[in-house]
Amino acid sequence: MLSLDWQTIYLYGFIVAGSAVILYALFSDIWDAVGALHPLLSPVALLSFLAVLSGTGYILMLATSLSPAAVLVLSALAALLLVTAMVFLVLVPLSKAEQSNSIRMQDFIGTFGEVTITVPENGCGEVIVTRKTGIQNMPAQSTNGMAIAAGAKVFIHDVHDGVLFVAPVPQHLLQTMKPEGKNTWQH
């Protein structure tokens, strides 16, 4: 029968959990597609907990004469504190920042832009749209299949597969619109 001491178990646990954290960092997009969990139950938090628990246990077993039960309790407390701090001070703010900077294509519908590259008949051109997140150059097609010259102000009706479907703003409406900033118009 194979007999392992606690120090060896902690070392193997640290190696396995540490390797799993690295693999998760490389392939996290696959797991994230499954669905969002509570931040404390995320794979990175659980794997980090196991890695810190094992690493702390190994160091305590090596450097102190504490009993295995005391080492396990101290290691678990250290892992819980460190991982909780990591989750709420690093992971949660990062995920919120990532969500707030993302651009949803549907947000362009109902806004105005300016044609920068002529939209040919039944073809693609380019429209510049100014948003809170910055200026975006987006491919565009005409909703009615007619050409739209560069410099024309357009209204964005729809978005499909990353392409804006636009129509020129009628001349009589252009007079009622006021410039909000460079390349931005407000009705």
Secondary structure, 3 states (H helix, E strand, C coil): CCCCCHHHHHHHHHHHHHHHHHHHHHHHHHHHCCCCCCHHHCHHHHHHHHHHHHHHHHHHHHHCCCCHHHHHHHHHHHHHHHHHHHHHHHHHHHHHHHHHHCCCHHHHCCCEEEEEECECCCCCEEEEEEECCEEEEEEEEECCCCCECCCCEEEEEEEECCEEEEEECCHHHHCCCEEEECCEEEC
